[in-house]
Amino acid sequence: MRRPVSHFHPVAGFESPAIGANGLRGARPLTATTGAERHAAVRELMRRAGVSGFLAVSTPDDMQGGDYLTGATGDWMGAMVYLPLEGEPFAFAPPDVATLLPAVVMHAMESAGMKFWVQDWTFGFDGVPEFCARLRDRINGPTIIGSANLSGSSLEAYLQTELPNLQFKPLDKEYARLRSIQGAEALNHVRSAAAASEAAAELLTKTVRPGVAEAEVTGSIRCNIGRYGIVIGDVGLGPYDGYGAPIAPGGFRTISNVGVSFDSRWRERGLMTRTLKRGQLVTSTVQCWSGGMEGRIHATLAIGGLSAGRQRAADRLEDTYHRACEIIKPGMTLSRINGAIASWLGASEPDAGLPYFRVLNPQIDHLRDDFELHEGMHVQLNPRLTAEGGMMSIGGGLLVTVGGCEELNIIPCKVQSV
């Protein structure tokens, strides 16, 4: 007989003061002070590059491309932001599937006291020509402006056709590096988000038990972590498992994802009441946001313990995690670290689909290969192995420091037996 599902049941005695230890609530946005600092940093980049403006575009590979300049945190794919060397910036955002219309979301956020760093916005399906016209008004004769996420796109071709006096100088890598090095205020939010994800890992160890419904576990995380003002994104999207995939041979189980999209939410509706069983591996991903900064964990729990074969795999995973921490430092590149992790795991090559190691804030999918680490970057380490038909995935966030790295998560960096 199934246990009744309780989505909003607080765990008795559970407290996580670390989430609010820095005095921040998760919903509080980055302030205008940070916005001014970021605009100044990008303008300094323009001066060094010899350009008179900068155009940032949000794309599927980098959905937060414009957020760095606007203060928005909605992953508005297709948004464009133009920051001139002198004068006020302006932006465009198309209707979005998730937010329906960014203008409505912006109004609601500003009503709640959140202020964007760009006040001049254009919205709508036909906003690109208007944005182009606004850009034309700013150009006097032949002009070179910097760009990010624009090269080779249809948008670039359109702008060059409409604005023949305009030339673009790609500054993708320079802009990515600038965005990846977090300021003091953003780092406070990174720590809040990391503390929330650590608390989620603790909740997993308390709630994952035989006979417990998946929805009860995910609901517990949303209830107990969300009360700190933390925004909870995905809960339980397992690597390679998709949304609500059936149990694989060997008893691998992924806690169901909650509402990533309308389709997955409806599919999950019939699967969330599945109950956990002894002998299963439960792998879970939890994403938490504070002030637009993400904290993410990958955790694996073995219900009833591990077999000898899976224990050997778990030992290799944990050894790989700690060895990787020793080489994460300024000057190392993503490809060198991913290659080392792959060799320690016994993989033939680094995982191209979902890297073992990447920059977490911001999430830029094409940031791989020779991208170099610098102090102040927030990164994620996530080694994975399959053993006896079950996937084991561990890891969390780290900050790159002067001589190495600082681990932000502890609990999810070891396979837990419950």
C-alpha positions as CSV (number, residue, x, y, z in Angstrom):
1,M,0.0,0.0,0.0
2,R,1.4,3.4,-0.9
3,R,2.0,6.0,1.7
4,P,0.0,9.2,1.4
5,V,1.9,11.9,-0.5
6,S,2.6,15.1,1.5
7,H,4.1,17.8,-0.6
8,F,4.4,20.5,2.0
9,H,5.5,18.6,5.2
10,P,8.2,20.3,7.1
11,V,10.9,18.0,8.5
12,A,10.6,18.1,12.3
13,G,13.5,19.9,13.9
14,F,15.1,20.8,10.5
15,E,16.8,24.2,10.5
16,S,19.5,25.5,8.2
17,P,20.7,28.8,9.6
18,A,23.7,28.7,7.2
19,I,21.3,29.7,4.3
20,G,20.7,33.1,5.9
21,A,24.0,33.4,7.8
22,N,25.1,36.4,5.6
23,G,21.8,38.2,6.2
24,L,20.5,37.7,2.7
25,R,17.1,36.3,1.7
26,G,17.2,34.3,-1.5
27,A,14.7,36.5,-3.3
28,R,16.7,39.7,-2.8
29,P,18.3,40.8,-6.1
30,L,21.7,42.1,-6.8
31,T,21.7,45.9,-6.1
32,A,22.2,48.8,-8.4
33,T,25.7,49.1,-7.0
34,T,26.7,45.8,-8.5
35,G,25.0,46.9,-11.8
36,A,27.1,50.1,-11.9
37,E,30.3,48.0,-11.2
38,R,29.4,45.6,-14.1
39,H,28.6,48.4,-16.5
40,A,31.9,50.0,-15.7
41,A,33.8,46.8,-16.1
42,V,32.3,46.2,-19.6
43,R,33.0,49.7,-20.6
44,E,36.6,49.2,-19.6
45,L,36.6,46.1,-21.8
46,M,35.3,48.3,-24.6
47,R,38.1,50.8,-24.2
48,R,40.8,48.0,-24.3
49,A,39.1,46.5,-27.4
50,G,38.8,49.9,-29.2
51,V,35.0,49.7,-29.7
52,S,32.3,52.3,-29.0
53,G,29.6,50.0,-27.7
54,F,28.8,46.4,-26.7
55,L,25.9,44.1,-27.8
56,A,25.1,41.0,-25.7
57,V,22.6,38.4,-26.8
58,S,21.0,35.6,-24.8
59,T,21.1,32.3,-26.8
60,P,20.3,28.7,-26.2
61,D,23.9,28.1,-25.3
62,D,24.0,31.1,-23.0
63,M,20.5,32.0,-21.8
64,Q,21.8,34.5,-19.3
65,G,23.9,36.4,-21.8
66,G,22.2,39.7,-21.1
67,D,21.5,39.2,-17.4
68,Y,24.9,40.4,-16.4
69,L,24.1,43.9,-17.8
70,T,20.4,44.2,-16.9
71,G,19.9,42.6,-13.4
72,A,17.2,40.3,-14.8
73,T,17.3,36.6,-13.8
74,G,14.7,35.1,-16.1
75,D,16.8,33.3,-18.7
76,W,15.1,35.4,-21.5
77,M,16.4,33.6,-24.5
78,G,16.6,36.0,-27.5
79,A,17.0,39.1,-25.3
80,M,19.5,41.7,-26.5
81,V,21.2,44.5,-24.5
82,Y,23.2,47.3,-26.0
83,L,25.6,49.2,-23.7
84,P,27.3,52.3,-25.2
85,L,30.6,53.6,-24.1
86,E,28.8,56.7,-23.1
87,G,25.1,57.2,-22.5
88,E,22.2,54.9,-21.3
89,P,21.8,51.3,-22.3
90,F,18.7,49.8,-23.9
91,A,17.4,46.3,-24.3
92,F,14.9,44.1,-26.1
93,A,13.2,40.9,-24.8
94,P,10.8,38.7,-26.8
95,P,7.8,36.9,-25.3
96,D,9.1,33.9,-23.5
97,V,7.5,30.5,-23.1
98,A,8.3,30.3,-19.4
99,T,7.4,33.9,-18.5
100,L,4.8,34.5,-21.2
101,L,5.8,38.2,-21.4
102,P,8.9,39.6,-19.7
103,A,7.2,43.0,-19.3
104,V,4.6,41.5,-17.0
105,V,7.3,39.8,-15.0
106,M,9.3,42.9,-14.8
107,H,6.3,44.9,-13.5
108,A,5.7,42.3,-10.8
109,M,9.3,42.2,-9.8
110,E,9.6,46.0,-9.7
111,S,6.4,46.2,-7.7
112,A,8.2,44.0,-5.1
113,G,11.1,46.4,-4.9
114,M,13.4,44.9,-7.5
115,K,15.0,47.4,-9.8
116,F,16.6,46.6,-13.1
117,W,19.8,48.3,-14.2
118,V,18.4,49.0,-17.7
119,Q,15.3,51.1,-17.8
120,D,14.8,51.4,-21.5
121,W,13.2,48.1,-22.8
122,T,11.3,47.0,-25.9
123,F,9.1,44.0,-25.8
124,G,7.2,41.9,-28.4
125,F,7.5,39.6,-31.4
126,D,8.4,42.6,-33.7
127,G,10.9,44.1,-31.4
128,V,14.0,43.3,-33.4
129,P,13.4,45.9,-36.1
130,E,12.7,48.5,-33.4
131,F,15.9,47.5,-31.6
132,C,17.7,47.8,-34.9
133,A,16.3,51.3,-35.4
134,R,17.3,52.3,-32.0
135,L,20.8,51.1,-32.7
136,R,20.9,53.0,-36.0
137,D,20.1,56.2,-34.1
138,R,23.2,55.7,-32.0
139,I,25.6,55.2,-34.9
140,N,27.3,58.1,-36.6
141,G,29.2,56.9,-39.7
142,P,31.3,53.7,-39.7
143,T,31.3,52.2,-36.2
144,I,32.8,49.1,-34.5
145,I,31.0,47.7,-31.5
146,G,31.9,44.6,-29.4
147,S,29.5,41.6,-29.3
148,A,28.9,38.4,-27.4
149,N,26.9,35.4,-28.7
150,L,26.4,37.1,-32.1
151,S,29.0,35.8,-34.5
152,G,27.7,33.6,-37.4
153,S,24.0,34.1,-36.3
154,S,21.1,35.1,-38.5
155,L,20.7,38.2,-36.2
156,E,24.2,39.3,-37.1
157,A,23.4,38.9,-40.8
158,Y,20.2,40.9,-40.4
159,L,21.9,43.7,-38.4
160,Q,24.7,44.0,-41.0
161,T,22.2,44.2,-43.8
162,E,20.2,46.9,-42.1
163,L,23.2,48.7,-40.7
164,P,25.9,48.6,-43.3
165,N,28.1,51.1,-41.4
166,L,28.2,48.8,-38.4
167,Q,31.0,46.3,-37.8
168,F,31.1,43.8,-35.0
169,K,34.1,42.7,-33.0
170,P,33.5,39.4,-31.2
171,L,34.5,39.6,-27.5
172,D,32.8,36.4,-26.4
173,K,35.7,35.0,-24.4
174,E,36.6,38.3,-22.8
175,Y,32.9,38.9,-21.8
176,A,32.6,35.3,-20.5
177,R,35.7,35.8,-18.3
178,L,34.4,39.1,-17.0
179,R,31.0,37.5,-16.1
180,S,32.6,34.5,-14.5
181,I,34.6,36.4,-11.9
182,Q,32.1,37.3,-9.2
183,G,32.0,40.5,-7.1
184,A,31.5,40.6,-3.4
185,E,27.7,40.9,-3.4
186,A,27.3,38.1,-6.0
187,L,29.6,35.9,-3.9
188,N,27.4,36.3,-0.9
189,H,24.5,35.1,-3.0
190,V,26.6,32.2,-4.3
191,R,27.3,31.1,-0.7
192,S,23.6,31.4,0.2
193,A,22.6,29.2,-2.8
194,A,25.4,26.7,-2.0
195,A,24.2,26.6,1.7
196,A,20.7,25.9,0.4
197,S,21.9,23.1,-1.9
198,E,23.8,21.6,1.0
199,A,20.7,21.7,3.2
200,A,18.8,20.0,0.3
201,A,21.5,17.2,0.4
202,E,20.9,16.9,4.2
203,L,17.2,16.6,3.6
204,L,17.8,13.8,1.1
205,T,19.6,11.8,3.7
206,K,16.7,12.3,6.1
207,T,13.8,11.6,3.7
208,V,15.0,9.0,1.2
209,R,13.7,5.7,2.7
210,P,12.0,2.5,1.5
211,G,8.3,3.1,1.0
212,V,8.6,6.9,0.7
213,A,7.0,8.5,-2.4
214,E,9.3,10.5,-4.7
215,A,6.9,13.4,-4.4
216,E,7.3,13.4,-0.7
217,V,11.0,13.8,-1.0
218,T,10.9,16.6,-3.6
219,G,8.0,18.3,-1.7
220,S,10.1,18.3,1.5
221,I,13.0,20.0,-0.2
222,R,10.7,22.7,-1.7
223,C,8.9,23.3,1.6
224,N,11.9,23.3,3.9
225,I,14.4,25.2,1.7
226,G,11.9,27.5,0.0
227,R,10.9,29.1,3.3
228,Y,14.3,30.9,3.4
229,G,13.4,32.8,0.3
230,I,15.5,30.5,-1.9
231,V,14.2,29.8,-5.4
232,I,14.1,26.1,-6.0
233,G,14.6,25.0,-9.6
234,D,15.0,21.4,-10.7
235,V,14.7,18.8,-8.0
236,G,15.9,15.4,-9.2
237,L,16.8,15.7,-12.8
238,G,19.3,12.8,-13.0
239,P,22.1,12.8,-15.6
240,Y,21.0,11.0,-18.8
241,D,17.8,9.8,-17.2
242,G,15.5,12.3,-18.7
243,Y,12.2,13.2,-17.1
244,G,10.7,10.3,-15.2
245,A,12.5,7.5,-17.0
246,P,11.7,4.0,-15.7
247,I,13.9,2.1,-13.3
248,A,16.9,0.8,-15.2
249,P,18.3,-2.7,-14.7
250,G,20.1,-2.9,-11.4
251,G,17.6,-0.7,-9.6
252,F,18.8,2.8,-10.6
253,R,16.2,5.4,-9.7
254,T,16.1,9.1,-10.3
255,I,13.8,11.2,-8.2
256,S,11.3,12.9,-10.5
257,N,11.9,16.3,-11.8
258,V,9.3,18.9,-10.9
259,G,7.9,21.1,-13.6
260,V,10.8,22.0,-15.8
261,S,8.4,22.4,-18.7
262,F,4.7,22.0,-19.2
263,D,5.3,18.6,-21.0
264,S,7.6,17.2,-18.3
265,R,5.3,18.4,-15.6
266,W,2.3,16.5,-17.0
267,R,4.4,13.4,-17.6
268,E,5.6,13.5,-14.0
269,R,2.1,13.9,-12.6
270,G,1.6,10.2,-13.0
271,L,5.1,9.2,-11.8
272,M,5.6,11.3,-8.7
273,T,3.8,8.8,-6.5
274,R,6.2,6.0,-7.2
275,T,7.8,4.7,-4.0
276,L,11.4,4.1,-3.3
277,K,12.6,0.6,-2.6
278,R,15.5,-1.1,-0.8
279,G,18.4,-1.8,-3.1
280,Q,17.8,1.2,-5.3
281,L,20.4,3.9,-6.1
282,V,18.7,7.3,-5.8
283,T,20.5,10.0,-7.8
284,S,19.3,13.5,-7.5
285,T,20.2,17.0,-8.8
286,V,18.9,20.0,-6.9
287,Q,19.2,23.6,-8.1
288,C,18.8,26.5,-5.8
289,W,19.0,30.2,-6.6
290,S,19.8,33.2,-4.4
291,G,19.9,36.7,-6.1
292,G,20.2,35.0,-9.5
293,M,23.2,33.0,-8.4
294,E,22.8,29.2,-8.6
295,G,23.9,26.5,-6.2
296,R,23.7,22.9,-7.5
297,I,24.4,19.5,-6.1
298,H,24.5,16.0,-7.6
299,A,23.8,13.4,-4.9
300,T,23.6,9.6,-4.8
301,L,22.0,7.7,-2.0
302,A,22.0,3.9,-1.7
303,I,18.9,2.6,0.0
304,G,20.0,-0.3,2.2
305,G,23.7,0.1,1.4
306,L,26.0,-0.8,-1.5
307,S,27.1,-4.1,-3.0
308,A,30.8,-4.8,-3.2
309,G,30.9,-3.8,-6.9
310,R,29.1,-0.5,-6.3
311,Q,31.2,0.2,-3.3
312,R,34.3,0.0,-5.4
313,A,32.8,2.4,-7.9
314,A,31.8,4.8,-5.1
315,D,35.3,4.7,-3.7
316,R,36.7,5.6,-7.2
317,L,34.2,8.4,-7.5
318,E,35.1,9.9,-4.2
319,D,38.8,9.6,-4.9
320,T,38.4,11.3,-8.2
321,Y,36.4,14.1,-6.6
322,H,39.2,14.8,-4.1
323,R,42.0,14.5,-6.7
324,A,40.2,17.0,-8.9
325,C,39.9,19.5,-6.1
326,E,43.7,19.4,-5.8
327,I,44.2,20.6,-9.4
328,I,41.4,23.2,-9.6
329,K,43.2,26.5,-9.4
330,P,43.9,29.7,-11.4
331,G,45.6,29.0,-14.7
332,M,44.1,25.5,-15.2
333,T,41.7,25.1,-18.2
334,L,38.4,23.3,-18.4
335,S,39.7,20.8,-20.9
336,R,42.7,19.8,-18.7
337,I,40.6,19.2,-15.7
338,N,37.9,17.3,-17.6
339,G,40.5,15.2,-19.2
340,A,42.2,14.3,-15.9
341,I,38.8,13.4,-14.4
342,A,38.0,11.2,-17.3
343,S,41.3,9.3,-17.0
344,W,40.8,8.8,-13.2
345,L,37.3,7.5,-13.8
346,G,38.6,5.1,-16.5
347,A,36.5,6.8,-19.2
348,S,37.9,6.8,-22.8
349,E,37.4,10.6,-23.1
350,P,35.7,13.5,-21.3
351,D,31.9,13.6,-21.5
352,A,31.1,16.1,-24.3
353,G,27.4,16.1,-23.5
354,L,27.6,17.0,-19.8
355,P,31.1,17.9,-18.6
356,Y,32.4,16.6,-15.3
357,F,33.7,20.1,-14.5
358,R,32.3,23.5,-15.7
359,V,31.7,27.1,-14.8
360,L,28.4,27.3,-12.9
361,N,27.7,31.0,-12.7
362,P,27.2,32.0,-15.5
363,Q,26.2,28.8,-17.3
364,I,27.6,29.1,-20.8
365,D,27.4,25.7,-22.6
366,H,30.2,26.4,-25.0
367,L,32.7,27.4,-22.3
368,R,35.0,24.4,-22.6
369,D,38.4,23.5,-23.9
370,D,40.9,26.3,-23.4
371,F,38.8,28.5,-21.1
372,E,41.1,29.4,-18.2
373,L,40.2,29.6,-14.5
374,H,40.6,32.7,-12.5
375,E,40.2,33.7,-8.8
376,G,36.6,34.4,-8.0
377,M,35.0,32.0,-10.4
378,H,32.2,29.7,-9.2
379,V,32.5,26.2,-10.7
380,Q,30.9,22.8,-10.4
381,L,32.5,19.4,-10.1
382,N,30.4,16.4,-10.9
383,P,32.1,13.0,-11.6
384,R,29.8,10.1,-12.6
385,L,30.1,6.3,-12.9
386,T,27.8,3.5,-13.8
387,A,28.1,0.3,-11.7
388,E,25.9,-2.8,-12.0
389,G,23.3,-1.0,-14.0
390,G,23.1,2.0,-11.7
391,M,24.4,5.6,-12.2
392,M,26.2,7.2,-9.3
393,S,26.7,11.0,-9.5
394,I,28.2,13.2,-6.8
395,G,29.5,16.7,-6.4
396,G,28.7,20.3,-5.8
397,G,30.1,23.9,-6.1
398,L,33.5,25.3,-5.5
399,L,35.1,28.8,-5.6
400,V,38.4,29.3,-7.3
401,T,40.8,30.9,-4.9
402,V,44.3,32.4,-5.1
403,G,46.1,29.1,-4.8
404,G,43.4,26.5,-5.3
405,C,39.7,26.1,-4.5
406,E,37.2,26.3,-1.7
407,E,34.6,23.5,-1.5
408,L,31.1,24.8,-0.9
409,N,29.4,21.4,-0.5
410,I,30.3,18.4,1.6
411,I,27.4,16.0,2.0
412,P,26.7,15.4,-1.7
413,C,30.4,14.7,-2.5
414,K,30.2,11.2,-1.1
415,V,27.8,8.4,-1.9
416,Q,25.5,8.1,1.1
417,S,24.0,4.9,2.4
418,V,20.6,5.3,4.0
